[in-house]
């Protein structure tokens, strides 16, 4: 029997809403995952909401009620539609275990959700601090700060909606492919294939059985040990340079490995969708 899905999509600004690009991209991501699981897409809710209160998302409430009434899964393209852990967990608890799915976290459970948002919130804080420091340094040197040039804006504004959509898709595709070409990612995929040979029988990492790639039991130590060995043998000193393997049992390292597996899987899934 096919699983039923009710989707919810949101953008934050009127400009995003009028362009249709943000909502369209979310729709394609949702479509990919529902078709992959051979599910039944029953209903779709969308809205433009700029407020800070989750209660203001009227269409989200409608989507949740609809999904609960028919026993469907509430599917959302991106977990960043919520601002923090508390908001995401509130929806998760109301929908119940197994009834909420984020496409960038395909197997959503309470632990993964909490971990993912905690890391995202910390990274957002660090990015904000680094950006402010960089801008302050530029201003102190008397350098100009600001956005794109007037020429770029004129060129962009003369494009049709379809041309802009193609431009954004190509830009996203190139960024995704550059990420997957990084030495760290390639080395990490080799390690995963070594540790999980039965799950990685395909030559294409996008087709691996990622559900079987876990950090349970001895898997975590095996993966980290191989990463540490690769780092030590790399003469350039660039491979896994930002990883600290001095304490293999540290909570920080465990969390980082779990997050890295999830983000690598997400990048591969997006790459497969963009090249379909």
KESE-154614 format. One line per 5 residues: for each residue x, y, z of N, C-alpha, C, CB. Coordinates in nm, 2 decimals. Glycine has a CB too. Layout:
X Y Z X Y Z X Y Z X Y Z  ...
END
This chain:
0.08 -0.12 0.00 0.00 0.00 0.00 0.09 0.13 0.00 -0.10 0.00 0.12  0.06 0.22 -0.09 0.14 0.34 -0.10 0.12 0.43 0.02 0.10 0.42 -0.22  0.23 0.49 0.07 0.23 0.58 0.18 0.18 0.72 0.13 0.37 0.60 0.25  0.09 0.78 0.20 0.04 0.91 0.16 0.12 1.02 0.22 -0.11 0.93 0.22  0.14 1.13 0.14 0.22 1.25 0.18 0.14 1.38 0.16 0.34 1.25 0.09
0.15 1.46 0.26 0.10 1.60 0.25 0.22 1.69 0.26 -0.01 1.63 0.36  0.24 1.78 0.17 0.36 1.87 0.17 0.33 2.01 0.22 0.42 1.87 0.04  0.43 2.07 0.28 0.42 2.21 0.31 0.55 2.28 0.27 0.40 2.23 0.47  0.53 2.40 0.20 0.64 2.48 0.15 0.62 2.62 0.19 0.64 2.47 -0.01  0.74 2.69 0.22 0.73 2.82 0.27 0.85 2.90 0.22 0.73 2.83 0.42
0.82 3.03 0.19 0.93 3.13 0.16 0.91 3.24 0.26 0.93 3.18 0.01  1.01 3.32 0.28 1.01 3.43 0.38 0.98 3.57 0.33 1.14 3.43 0.46  1.00 3.59 0.20 0.98 3.73 0.15 0.89 3.73 0.04 1.12 3.79 0.11  0.83 3.85 0.01 0.74 3.87 -0.10 0.81 3.85 -0.23 0.67 4.00 -0.09  0.94 3.89 -0.23 1.02 3.88 -0.36 1.03 3.73 -0.39 1.15 3.95 -0.34
1.06 3.65 -0.29 1.08 3.51 -0.32 0.95 3.45 -0.36 1.13 3.43 -0.19  0.84 3.50 -0.31 0.71 3.44 -0.34 0.67 3.48 -0.48 0.60 3.50 -0.24  0.69 3.61 -0.52 0.65 3.65 -0.66 0.74 3.59 -0.76 0.66 3.80 -0.67  0.87 3.56 -0.73 0.95 3.49 -0.83 0.92 3.35 -0.85 1.10 3.51 -0.79  0.87 3.29 -0.75 0.83 3.15 -0.76 0.94 3.05 -0.75 0.76 3.12 -0.88
1.07 3.10 -0.75 1.19 3.01 -0.76 1.20 2.93 -0.63 1.31 3.09 -0.78  1.19 2.99 -0.51 1.21 2.92 -0.39 1.10 2.81 -0.37 1.20 3.01 -0.27  0.98 2.85 -0.40 0.87 2.75 -0.39 0.88 2.64 -0.49 0.73 2.82 -0.40  0.92 2.67 -0.61 0.94 2.57 -0.72 1.05 2.48 -0.69 0.97 2.64 -0.85  1.16 2.53 -0.63 1.27 2.44 -0.60 1.23 2.34 -0.49 1.39 2.52 -0.55
1.16 2.39 -0.39 1.11 2.30 -0.28 1.02 2.20 -0.33 1.04 2.39 -0.17  0.93 2.23 -0.43 0.84 2.14 -0.49 0.91 2.03 -0.56 0.74 2.21 -0.58  1.02 2.06 -0.63 1.09 1.96 -0.71 1.16 1.86 -0.61 1.19 2.03 -0.80  1.21 1.92 -0.50 1.28 1.83 -0.41 1.18 1.73 -0.35 1.35 1.92 -0.29  1.06 1.79 -0.31 0.96 1.70 -0.25 0.91 1.59 -0.35 0.84 1.79 -0.20
0.89 1.64 -0.47 0.85 1.54 -0.58 0.95 1.43 -0.59 0.83 1.62 -0.71  1.08 1.46 -0.59 1.18 1.36 -0.61 1.17 1.25 -0.50 1.32 1.42 -0.61  1.16 1.29 -0.37 1.16 1.20 -0.26 1.03 1.12 -0.26 1.17 1.27 -0.13  0.91 1.18 -0.29 0.79 1.10 -0.30 0.79 1.00 -0.41 0.67 1.20 -0.31  0.84 1.04 -0.53 0.85 0.94 -0.64 0.95 0.83 -0.61 0.89 1.02 -0.77
1.06 0.87 -0.54 1.16 0.77 -0.50 1.10 0.66 -0.41 1.28 0.83 -0.43  1.01 0.70 -0.32 0.95 0.61 -0.23 0.82 0.55 -0.28 0.92 0.68 -0.09  0.79 0.59 -0.41 0.66 0.54 -0.47 0.54 0.58 -0.39 0.67 0.39 -0.50  0.54 0.70 -0.33 0.43 0.74 -0.25 0.32 0.81 -0.32 0.48 0.83 -0.14  0.21 0.85 -0.25 0.10 0.92 -0.31 0.09 1.06 -0.25 -0.04 0.84 -0.27
0.12 1.16 -0.34 0.12 1.30 -0.30 -0.03 1.35 -0.30 0.21 1.38 -0.40  -0.08 1.35 -0.18 -0.23 1.38 -0.16 -0.26 1.53 -0.17 -0.28 1.33 -0.03  -0.18 1.61 -0.11 -0.20 1.76 -0.10 -0.08 1.84 -0.08 -0.31 1.79 0.01  -0.08 1.96 -0.12 0.03 2.05 -0.11 -0.01 2.19 -0.06 0.10 2.07 -0.25  0.06 2.24 0.05 0.02 2.37 0.11 0.15 2.46 0.10 -0.02 2.35 0.25
0.13 2.58 0.06 0.24 2.68 0.05 0.20 2.81 0.11 0.28 2.69 -0.10  0.30 2.89 0.15 0.27 3.02 0.21 0.40 3.10 0.21 0.21 3.01 0.35  0.38 3.24 0.22 0.48 3.33 0.23 0.46 3.39 0.37 0.48 3.44 0.12  0.56 3.37 0.46 0.54 3.42 0.60 0.68 3.47 0.65 0.49 3.31 0.69  0.68 3.60 0.69 0.80 3.66 0.74 0.81 3.67 0.89 0.81 3.80 0.68
0.71 3.64 0.96 0.71 3.65 1.11 0.80 3.56 1.18 0.57 3.64 1.16  0.80 3.58 1.31 0.89 3.49 1.40 0.82 3.39 1.48 0.97 3.58 1.49  0.68 3.40 1.48 0.60 3.30 1.55 0.55 3.19 1.46 0.49 3.38 1.62  0.58 3.07 1.51 0.54 2.95 1.43 0.38 2.95 1.41 0.59 2.82 1.50  0.31 3.00 1.51 0.17 3.00 1.51 0.11 3.08 1.39 0.11 3.06 1.64
0.20 3.17 1.34 0.15 3.25 1.22 0.15 3.18 1.09 0.24 3.37 1.21  0.21 3.06 1.09 0.21 2.98 0.96 0.08 2.91 0.95 0.33 2.88 0.97  -0.02 2.97 0.89 -0.15 2.92 0.88 -0.16 2.79 0.79 -0.25 3.03 0.82  -0.09 2.80 0.68 -0.09 2.68 0.59 -0.02 2.56 0.65 -0.02 2.72 0.46  0.08 2.58 0.73 0.15 2.47 0.80 0.05 2.40 0.89 0.27 2.52 0.89
-0.03 2.48 0.96 -0.14 2.42 1.05 -0.24 2.34 0.97 -0.21 2.53 1.13  -0.28 2.39 0.86 -0.37 2.32 0.77 -0.31 2.19 0.72 -0.41 2.41 0.65  -0.18 2.20 0.68 -0.12 2.08 0.63 -0.11 1.97 0.74 0.02 2.11 0.58  -0.07 2.01 0.86 -0.06 1.92 0.97 -0.19 1.85 1.00 -0.01 1.99 1.10  -0.30 1.93 1.01 -0.43 1.87 1.04 -0.48 1.78 0.93 -0.54 1.99 1.05
-0.45 1.81 0.80 -0.49 1.73 0.69 -0.41 1.60 0.69 -0.46 1.80 0.55  -0.28 1.60 0.72 -0.20 1.48 0.73 -0.25 1.39 0.84 -0.05 1.52 0.75  -0.28 1.45 0.96 -0.33 1.37 1.07 -0.46 1.30 1.04 -0.34 1.45 1.20  -0.55 1.37 0.97 -0.68 1.32 0.94 -0.68 1.20 0.85 -0.77 1.43 0.88  -0.59 1.20 0.76 -0.58 1.09 0.66 -0.47 0.99 0.69 -0.57 1.14 0.52
-0.39 1.01 0.80 -0.28 0.92 0.83 -0.17 0.93 0.73 -0.33 0.78 0.83  -0.14 1.06 0.69 -0.03 1.08 0.59 0.09 1.13 0.66 -0.08 1.18 0.48  0.20 1.13 0.59 0.33 1.19 0.64 0.34 1.33 0.59 0.45 1.10 0.58  0.37 1.42 0.69 0.39 1.56 0.65 0.54 1.57 0.60 0.37 1.65 0.78  0.55 1.61 0.47 0.68 1.62 0.41 0.72 1.76 0.39 0.69 1.54 0.28
0.84 1.80 0.43 0.89 1.94 0.41 1.03 1.93 0.34 0.90 2.01 0.55  1.05 2.01 0.24 1.17 2.00 0.16 1.30 2.03 0.24 1.17 2.10 0.05  1.30 2.14 0.32 1.42 2.18 0.39 1.39 2.20 0.54 1.48 2.30 0.33  1.48 2.15 0.62 1.46 2.17 0.77 1.48 2.32 0.81 1.56 2.08 0.84  1.55 2.40 0.72 1.57 2.54 0.76 1.44 2.62 0.75 1.68 2.60 0.67
1.33 2.56 0.72 1.20 2.63 0.72 1.17 2.67 0.87 1.09 2.55 0.66  1.23 2.60 0.96 1.22 2.63 1.10 1.34 2.70 1.16 1.19 2.51 1.19  1.32 2.79 1.25 1.43 2.87 1.30 1.53 2.80 1.40 1.38 3.00 1.37  1.47 2.71 1.48 1.55 2.64 1.58 1.50 2.50 1.62 1.56 2.73 1.70  1.57 2.44 1.71 1.54 2.31 1.76 1.40 2.30 1.82 1.64 2.26 1.86
1.37 2.40 1.90 1.24 2.40 1.97 1.12 2.39 1.87 1.23 2.52 2.06  1.13 2.47 1.76 1.02 2.48 1.67 1.01 2.34 1.60 1.04 2.59 1.56  1.12 2.29 1.55 1.12 2.16 1.48 1.06 2.05 1.57 1.26 2.12 1.43  1.11 2.04 1.70 1.06 1.94 1.79 0.91 1.95 1.82 1.15 1.94 1.92  0.87 2.07 1.83 0.72 2.10 1.85 0.64 2.03 1.75 0.69 2.25 1.86
0.68 2.05 1.62 0.60 1.99 1.51 0.62 1.84 1.51 0.65 2.05 1.37  0.74 1.80 1.54 0.77 1.65 1.54 0.68 1.58 1.64 0.92 1.63 1.57  0.68 1.64 1.76 0.60 1.57 1.87 0.45 1.58 1.84 0.63 1.65 2.00  0.41 1.68 1.78 0.26 1.69 1.75 0.22 1.59 1.64 0.22 1.83 1.71  0.31 1.57 1.54 0.28 1.48 1.43 0.30 1.33 1.47 0.37 1.51 1.31
0.39 1.31 1.57 0.42 1.17 1.61 0.53 1.11 1.54 0.29 1.09 1.59  0.59 1.01 1.60 0.71 0.95 1.54 0.68 0.88 1.41 0.76 0.84 1.64  0.76 0.91 1.30 0.74 0.85 1.17 0.64 0.92 1.08 0.69 0.71 1.19  0.58 1.03 1.13 0.48 1.11 1.05 0.53 1.24 1.00 0.36 1.13 1.13  0.66 1.27 1.02 0.72 1.39 0.97 0.85 1.36 0.90 0.75 1.49 1.09
0.87 1.42 0.78 0.99 1.39 0.70 1.04 1.52 0.64 0.96 1.29 0.59  1.17 1.54 0.67 1.24 1.65 0.61 1.33 1.59 0.49 1.33 1.73 0.71  1.32 1.65 0.38 1.40 1.59 0.26 1.55 1.59 0.28 1.36 1.66 0.13  1.60 1.69 0.36 1.74 1.69 0.38 1.78 1.61 0.51 1.79 1.84 0.40  1.68 1.55 0.57 1.70 1.46 0.68 1.60 1.34 0.66 1.68 1.52 0.82
1.63 1.26 0.55 1.53 1.16 0.51 1.47 1.07 0.62 1.59 1.08 0.40  1.56 1.04 0.72 1.51 0.95 0.83 1.51 1.03 0.95 1.60 0.82 0.84  1.40 1.10 0.97 1.39 1.20 1.08 1.34 1.13 1.21 1.29 1.31 1.04  1.43 1.14 1.31 1.39 1.10 1.44 1.42 1.21 1.54 1.45 0.96 1.48  1.38 1.20 1.66 1.40 1.30 1.76 1.55 1.33 1.79 1.33 1.27 1.89
1.63 1.23 1.80 1.77 1.25 1.82 1.84 1.32 1.71 1.84 1.11 1.85  1.82 1.27 1.58 1.88 1.33 1.47 1.84 1.48 1.45 1.85 1.25 1.34  1.71 1.50 1.47 1.66 1.64 1.46 1.72 1.73 1.56 1.50 1.64 1.48  1.73 1.69 1.68 1.80 1.77 1.79 1.94 1.80 1.75 1.78 1.70 1.92  2.01 1.69 1.71 2.15 1.70 1.68 2.17 1.80 1.56 2.21 1.57 1.65
2.10 1.78 1.46 2.11 1.86 1.33 2.09 2.01 1.36 2.01 1.81 1.23  1.98 2.04 1.43 1.95 2.18 1.46 2.05 2.24 1.55 1.81 2.20 1.51  2.11 2.16 1.65 2.21 2.22 1.74 2.33 2.26 1.67 2.24 2.11 1.85  2.37 2.17 1.57 2.49 2.20 1.49 2.47 2.32 1.40 2.53 2.08 1.41  2.35 2.32 1.34 2.31 2.43 1.25 2.31 2.57 1.32 2.18 2.41 1.18
2.25 2.57 1.44 2.25 2.69 1.52 2.39 2.74 1.56 2.16 2.67 1.64  2.47 2.65 1.59 2.61 2.68 1.63 2.69 2.74 1.51 2.69 2.56 1.69  2.67 2.67 1.39 2.74 2.72 1.27 2.69 2.85 1.23 2.71 2.62 1.16  2.56 2.88 1.24 2.50 3.01 1.21 2.56 3.12 1.29 2.35 3.01 1.22  2.58 3.09 1.42 2.64 3.19 1.51 2.78 3.22 1.47 2.64 3.13 1.66
2.86 3.11 1.44 3.00 3.13 1.40 3.01 3.21 1.27 3.07 2.99 1.39  2.92 3.18 1.17 2.92 3.25 1.05 2.89 3.40 1.07 2.82 3.19 0.95  2.80 3.43 1.16 2.76 3.56 1.19 2.88 3.64 1.25 2.64 3.57 1.28  2.95 3.57 1.34 3.07 3.64 1.40 3.18 3.66 1.30 3.12 3.55 1.52  3.20 3.56 1.22 3.31 3.58 1.12 3.28 3.69 1.02 3.33 3.44 1.04
3.15 3.69 0.98 3.11 3.80 0.88 3.12 3.94 0.94 2.96 3.77 0.84  3.08 3.95 1.06 3.09 4.08 1.12 3.24 4.12 1.14 3.03 4.08 1.26  3.33 4.03 1.17 3.47 4.06 1.19 3.53 4.10 1.05 3.54 3.94 1.25  3.49 4.02 0.95 3.55 4.05 0.81 3.50 4.19 0.76 3.50 3.94 0.72  3.38 4.22 0.78 3.32 4.35 0.74 3.39 4.47 0.82 3.17 4.36 0.76
3.41 4.44 0.95 3.47 4.55 1.03 3.62 4.57 0.98 3.47 4.51 1.18  3.69 4.46 0.95 3.83 4.47 0.90 3.83 4.55 0.77 3.89 4.33 0.88  3.74 4.52 0.68 3.74 4.59 0.55 3.71 4.74 0.57 3.63 4.53 0.45  3.61 4.77 0.65 3.58 4.91 0.68 3.70 4.98 0.74 3.45 4.92 0.77  3.77 4.91 0.83 3.88 4.98 0.89 3.99 5.01 0.79 3.94 4.89 1.00
4.00 4.92 0.68 4.10 4.95 0.58 4.05 5.05 0.47 4.14 4.82 0.51  3.93 5.09 0.49 3.87 5.19 0.39 3.82 5.13 0.27 3.98 5.29 0.36  3.80 5.00 0.27 3.75 4.93 0.15 3.60 4.93 0.15 3.80 4.78 0.15  3.54 4.93 0.03 3.39 4.93 0.02 3.33 4.80 0.05 3.35 4.97 -0.13  3.22 4.81 0.12 3.14 4.69 0.15 3.00 4.70 0.09 3.13 4.66 0.31
2.95 4.58 0.05 2.81 4.59 -0.01 2.79 4.47 -0.10 2.80 4.72 -0.10  2.68 4.48 -0.18 2.64 4.36 -0.26 2.70 4.37 -0.40 2.49 4.36 -0.27  2.62 4.31 -0.50 2.66 4.30 -0.64 2.67 4.44 -0.70 2.57 4.21 -0.71  2.74 4.45 -0.81 2.76 4.57 -0.89 2.63 4.61 -0.96 2.87 4.56 -0.98  2.62 4.74 -1.00 2.51 4.79 -1.07 2.49 4.71 -1.21 2.52 4.94 -1.10
2.61 4.68 -1.27 2.61 4.61 -1.40 2.54 4.47 -1.38 2.75 4.59 -1.45  2.58 4.40 -1.27 2.52 4.27 -1.25 2.37 4.28 -1.23 2.59 4.20 -1.12  2.33 4.38 -1.15 2.19 4.40 -1.12 2.11 4.42 -1.25 2.16 4.51 -1.03  2.17 4.51 -1.34 2.10 4.54 -1.47 2.09 4.41 -1.56 2.17 4.64 -1.54  2.19 4.33 -1.56 2.19 4.21 -1.64 2.09 4.11 -1.58 2.33 4.14 -1.64
2.09 4.10 -1.45 2.00 4.00 -1.38 1.85 4.05 -1.41 2.03 4.00 -1.23  1.82 4.17 -1.39 1.69 4.22 -1.41 1.63 4.21 -1.55 1.68 4.37 -1.36  1.72 4.20 -1.65 1.68 4.18 -1.78 1.65 4.04 -1.82 1.78 4.24 -1.88  1.68 3.95 -1.73 1.65 3.81 -1.76 1.51 3.77 -1.74 1.74 3.72 -1.67  1.46 3.68 -1.81 1.32 3.63 -1.79 1.32 3.54 -1.67 1.27 3.55 -1.92
1.20 3.51 -1.62 1.18 3.42 -1.50 1.25 3.28 -1.53 1.03 3.40 -1.47  1.23 3.23 -1.65 1.28 3.10 -1.69 1.43 3.11 -1.69 1.23 3.06 -1.83  1.49 3.22 -1.75 1.64 3.23 -1.75 1.70 3.24 -1.61 1.68 3.35 -1.83  1.63 3.31 -1.52 1.68 3.32 -1.38 1.67 3.18 -1.32 1.59 3.42 -1.30  1.57 3.10 -1.34 1.55 2.97 -1.28 1.67 2.88 -1.33 1.42 2.91 -1.32
1.70 2.88 -1.46 1.81 2.80 -1.52 1.94 2.85 -1.45 1.81 2.82 -1.67  1.96 2.98 -1.44 2.08 3.03 -1.38 2.10 2.98 -1.24 2.08 3.18 -1.38  2.00 2.99 -1.16 2.00 2.94 -1.02 2.03 2.79 -1.01 1.88 2.98 -0.94  1.96 2.72 -1.10 1.98 2.57 -1.10 2.12 2.53 -1.14 1.88 2.50 -1.19  2.18 2.60 -1.24 2.31 2.57 -1.28 2.41 2.61 -1.17 2.34 2.65 -1.41
2.39 2.72 -1.11 2.48 2.77 -1.00 2.48 2.67 -0.89 2.44 2.91 -0.95  2.36 2.62 -0.85 2.35 2.52 -0.74 2.42 2.39 -0.78 2.20 2.50 -0.71  2.40 2.35 -0.91 2.46 2.23 -0.96 2.61 2.23 -0.95 2.41 2.20 -1.10  2.67 2.35 -1.00 2.81 2.36 -1.00 2.87 2.36 -0.86 2.85 2.49 -1.07  2.80 2.43 -0.76 2.84 2.43 -0.62 2.84 2.29 -0.56 2.75 2.53 -0.54
2.73 2.22 -0.59 2.72 2.08 -0.54 2.83 1.99 -0.59 2.59 2.02 -0.58  2.86 2.00 -0.73 2.96 1.92 -0.79 3.10 1.96 -0.74 2.96 1.93 -0.94  3.13 2.08 -0.71 3.26 2.13 -0.66 3.28 2.07 -0.52 3.27 2.28 -0.65  3.17 2.06 -0.44 3.18 2.01 -0.31 3.22 1.86 -0.31 3.05 2.03 -0.23  3.15 1.78 -0.40 3.17 1.64 -0.41 3.31 1.61 -0.47 3.07 1.58 -0.50
3.38 1.70 -0.53 3.51 1.68 -0.59 3.62 1.71 -0.49 3.53 1.77 -0.71  3.58 1.76 -0.37 3.68 1.79 -0.27 3.75 1.66 -0.22 3.62 1.86 -0.15  3.88 1.68 -0.19 3.96 1.56 -0.15 3.91 1.49 -0.02 4.11 1.60 -0.12  3.86 1.58 0.07 3.80 1.52 0.19 3.68 1.43 0.16 3.76 1.63 0.29  3.60 1.48 0.08 3.48 1.40 0.04 3.51 1.27 -0.03 3.38 1.49 -0.04
3.60 1.28 -0.13 3.64 1.16 -0.20 3.71 1.06 -0.11 3.74 1.20 -0.31  3.79 1.10 -0.02 3.86 1.01 0.07 3.76 0.95 0.17 3.97 1.09 0.15  3.66 1.03 0.21 3.56 0.98 0.31 3.47 0.88 0.24 3.47 1.10 0.35  3.44 0.90 0.11 3.36 0.80 0.04 3.44 0.66 0.03 3.32 0.85 -0.09  3.57 0.67 0.01 3.65 0.55 0.00 3.65 0.48 0.13 3.79 0.59 -0.04
3.65 0.55 0.24 3.65 0.49 0.37 3.52 0.43 0.40 3.68 0.60 0.48  3.41 0.50 0.37 3.28 0.44 0.39 3.26 0.31 0.31 3.17 0.54 0.34  3.31 0.30 0.19 3.30 0.18 0.11 3.38 0.07 0.17 3.35 0.21 -0.04  3.49 0.10 0.23 3.58 0.00 0.30 3.51 -0.05 0.42 3.71 0.07 0.34  3.44 0.03 0.50 3.38 -0.01 0.62 3.25 -0.08 0.60 3.36 0.11 0.71
3.17 -0.04 0.49 3.04 -0.09 0.46 3.04 -0.15 0.32 2.93 0.01 0.48  3.11 -0.26 0.29 3.12 -0.31 0.16 2.99 -0.36 0.10 3.22 -0.42 0.15  2.90 -0.42 0.19 2.77 -0.47 0.15 2.68 -0.36 0.11 2.71 -0.56 0.26  2.69 -0.25 0.17 2.60 -0.13 0.14 2.65 -0.05 0.03 2.58 -0.04 0.27  2.77 -0.07 -0.01 2.83 0.01 -0.12 2.88 -0.07 -0.24 2.95 0.09 -0.06
2.79 -0.16 -0.29 2.83 -0.24 -0.40 2.83 -0.17 -0.53 2.73 -0.36 -0.41  2.76 -0.06 -0.54 2.76 0.02 -0.67 2.88 0.11 -0.68 2.63 0.11 -0.67  2.92 0.13 -0.81 3.03 0.22 -0.83 2.99 0.37 -0.81 3.09 0.20 -0.97  2.86 0.39 -0.81 2.81 0.53 -0.79 2.76 0.54 -0.64 2.69 0.55 -0.89  2.83 0.63 -0.57 2.80 0.65 -0.43 2.65 0.70 -0.41 2.89 0.75 -0.36
2.60 0.76 -0.51 2.46 0.81 -0.50 2.36 0.69 -0.49 2.42 0.89 -0.62  2.40 0.57 -0.53 2.31 0.46 -0.52 2.34 0.36 -0.41 2.32 0.38 -0.65  2.43 0.40 -0.32 2.46 0.32 -0.20 2.34 0.31 -0.11 2.59 0.37 -0.13  2.34 0.20 -0.03 2.23 0.19 0.07 2.27 0.26 0.20 2.21 0.03 0.10  2.25 0.39 0.20 2.30 0.48 0.30 2.23 0.45 0.44 2.28 0.62 0.26
2.11 0.39 0.43 2.04 0.35 0.56 2.13 0.26 0.64 1.91 0.29 0.53  2.22 0.18 0.58 2.30 0.09 0.65 2.43 0.15 0.69 2.33 -0.03 0.56  2.46 0.27 0.66 2.58 0.34 0.70 2.55 0.41 0.83 2.63 0.44 0.59  2.60 0.35 0.94 2.57 0.40 1.07 2.70 0.41 1.15 2.46 0.31 1.15  2.69 0.47 1.27 2.81 0.48 1.36 2.79 0.39 1.48 2.83 0.63 1.41
2.70 0.29 1.47 2.67 0.20 1.58 2.79 0.10 1.59 2.54 0.12 1.55  2.80 0.05 1.72 2.90 -0.06 1.74 3.04 -0.01 1.72 2.87 -0.18 1.66  3.12 -0.09 1.65 3.26 -0.06 1.62 3.27 0.03 1.49 3.34 -0.18 1.60  3.16 0.06 1.42 3.17 0.13 1.30 3.23 0.27 1.31 3.03 0.15 1.24  3.19 0.34 1.42 3.24 0.47 1.44 3.39 0.47 1.46 3.17 0.54 1.57
3.44 0.39 1.54 3.59 0.38 1.57 3.66 0.34 1.44 3.62 0.28 1.68  3.60 0.25 1.36 3.67 0.20 1.24 3.68 0.32 1.14 3.59 0.09 1.18  3.57 0.39 1.12 3.57 0.51 1.03 3.67 0.61 1.07 3.43 0.57 1.02  3.67 0.65 1.20 3.76 0.75 1.25 3.90 0.71 1.24 3.72 0.79 1.39  3.93 0.58 1.27 4.07 0.53 1.26 4.12 0.54 1.12 4.07 0.39 1.31
4.04 0.51 1.02 4.08 0.52 0.88 4.10 0.67 0.84 3.98 0.45 0.79  4.01 0.75 0.89 4.03 0.90 0.86 4.16 0.95 0.92 3.91 0.98 0.91  4.19 0.91 1.04 4.31 0.95 1.11 4.43 0.90 1.03 4.31 0.90 1.25  4.43 0.78 0.99 4.54 0.72 0.91 4.56 0.79 0.78 4.52 0.57 0.88  4.45 0.82 0.71 4.46 0.90 0.58 4.52 1.04 0.61 4.32 0.91 0.52
4.48 1.10 0.72 4.54 1.23 0.75 4.69 1.23 0.78 4.46 1.29 0.87  4.73 1.13 0.85 4.87 1.11 0.89 4.96 1.08 0.77 4.89 1.01 0.99  4.90 1.00 0.67 4.98 0.96 0.55 4.98 1.07 0.44 4.92 0.84 0.50  4.89 1.17 0.45 4.88 1.27 0.35 5.00 1.37 0.37 4.75 1.35 0.36  5.09 1.38 0.27 5.21 1.46 0.27 5.17 1.61 0.27 5.30 1.43 0.16
5.06 1.64 0.20 5.03 1.79 0.19 4.98 1.85 0.32 4.92 1.80 0.08  4.93 1.76 0.41 4.87 1.81 0.53 4.73 1.87 0.52 4.96 1.90 0.59  4.67 1.86 0.40 4.54 1.92 0.38 4.43 1.83 0.40 4.54 1.98 0.23  4.45 1.70 0.39 4.34 1.60 0.40 4.29 1.60 0.55 4.39 1.47 0.35  4.16 1.62 0.56 4.10 1.62 0.70 4.17 1.71 0.79 4.09 1.47 0.75
4.22 1.82 0.74 4.30 1.92 0.82 4.22 1.98 0.93 4.35 2.03 0.73  4.09 1.99 0.92 4.01 2.05 1.02 3.95 1.95 1.12 3.89 2.13 0.96  3.99 1.83 1.11 3.95 1.72 1.20 4.06 1.70 1.31 3.92 1.59 1.13  4.01 1.69 1.44 4.10 1.66 1.55 4.07 1.52 1.60 4.08 1.77 1.66  4.17 1.43 1.58 4.15 1.29 1.62 4.23 1.26 1.74 4.20 1.20 1.50
4.27 1.36 1.82 4.35 1.33 1.94 4.27 1.26 2.05 4.39 1.46 2.00  4.14 1.28 2.05 4.05 1.20 2.15 3.94 1.13 2.07 3.99 1.30 2.25  3.96 1.01 2.04 3.87 0.93 1.95 3.74 0.91 2.02 3.93 0.80 1.91  3.73 0.92 2.15 3.60 0.90 2.22 3.53 1.03 2.26 3.64 0.82 2.35  3.58 1.14 2.21 3.51 1.27 2.25 3.37 1.28 2.19 3.60 1.39 2.20
3.28 1.34 2.26 3.15 1.36 2.22 3.14 1.45 2.10 3.06 1.42 2.33  3.23 1.55 2.09 3.23 1.64 1.98 3.27 1.57 1.85 3.34 1.75 2.01  3.36 1.48 1.86 3.40 1.40 1.74 3.29 1.31 1.69 3.53 1.32 1.76  3.22 1.25 1.79 3.11 1.16 1.75 3.00 1.23 1.68 3.05 1.09 1.88  2.97 1.35 1.73 2.86 1.43 1.67 2.90 1.48 1.54 2.83 1.55 1.76
3.03 1.52 1.52 3.08 1.57 1.39 3.07 1.46 1.29 3.22 1.62 1.40  3.11 1.34 1.32 3.11 1.23 1.23 2.96 1.20 1.18 3.17 1.10 1.29  2.87 1.19 1.28 2.73 1.17 1.24 2.68 1.28 1.15 2.64 1.17 1.37  2.71 1.40 1.18 2.67 1.51 1.09 2.73 1.50 0.95 2.70 1.65 1.16  2.86 1.46 0.95 2.93 1.45 0.82 2.87 1.35 0.73 3.08 1.43 0.84
2.83 1.24 0.79 2.77 1.13 0.71 2.64 1.18 0.65 2.74 1.00 0.80  2.56 1.25 0.74 2.43 1.30 0.69 2.44 1.41 0.58 2.35 1.36 0.81  2.54 1.50 0.60 2.56 1.60 0.50 2.61 1.54 0.36 2.66 1.71 0.55  2.70 1.44 0.37 2.75 1.38 0.25 2.64 1.31 0.18 2.86 1.28 0.29  2.56 1.24 0.25 2.44 1.17 0.19 2.35 1.27 0.12 2.36 1.09 0.29
2.32 1.38 0.19 2.24 1.49 0.14 2.29 1.54 0.01 2.22 1.60 0.24  2.42 1.57 0.01 2.49 1.62 -0.12 2.47 1.53 -0.23 2.64 1.65 -0.09  2.49 1.40 -0.21 2.48 1.30 -0.31 2.34 1.29 -0.36 2.53 1.16 -0.26  2.24 1.30 -0.27 2.10 1.29 -0.31 2.06 1.41 -0.40 2.01 1.29 -0.19  2.11 1.53 -0.36 2.08 1.65 -0.44 2.14 1.64 -0.57 2.13 1.77 -0.36
2.27 1.59 -0.58 2.34 1.57 -0.70 2.26 1.48 -0.80 2.48 1.52 -0.68  2.21 1.37 -0.74 2.14 1.28 -0.83 2.01 1.34 -0.88 2.10 1.15 -0.75  1.94 1.42 -0.80 1.82 1.49 -0.84 1.85 1.59 -0.95 1.76 1.56 -0.72  1.96 1.67 -0.93 1.99 1.77 -1.03 2.04 1.71 -1.16 2.10 1.86 -0.97  2.09 1.59 -1.16 2.14 1.53 -1.28 2.04 1.42 -1.34 2.27 1.47 -1.26
1.92 1.42 -1.28 1.82 1.32 -1.33 1.77 1.35 -1.47 1.70 1.32 -1.23
END
